[in-house]
Amino acid sequence: MNSPANISRRAEHHISLPDALPATVAWLGYGGLVPFIAMALATVIDDHHAALWSDALIAYGAVILSFVGALHWGFAMTLGELEPARRNACFVWSVVPALLAWPALLLSSAIASCILFAGFLANYWQDRRLAGYARLPAWYLPLRFRLSGVACLCLVAGGFLVSW
């Protein structure tokens, strides 16, 4: 019989988490760094439009920070091994990055960069905490570290340093 429990068990049986970084994930993840790098470089190189490039960098950083926070909503919905309190904590955390990112859009580049930088660090810390409670793909934390690290460096270069 196709009861919800049987369907759920079958779905869990067919889900496999690859240990190696899937090519599509690599292309999408690292490709997402192109706007960070391009806008940070443009901010530093193009003196006449530095403020515009910096604002664009901050806006893109806010969008991406909201995205990585939302991953925790997905984890909360799909990771069956999470205890109810941890699941609720994932749901709550998932909206915090967006709540940090939105006001950053209204502030100076230097302050916004600091807020987004802190948001990316806090989200990576939450990723690490989650990995202690749930089974995530082996490639997830190293990828999040590299992507967040480059995003933070670009935010410093293009958002904070332009204010000096």
Beta strands, then each sheet from edge to edge (+ up, - down):
end
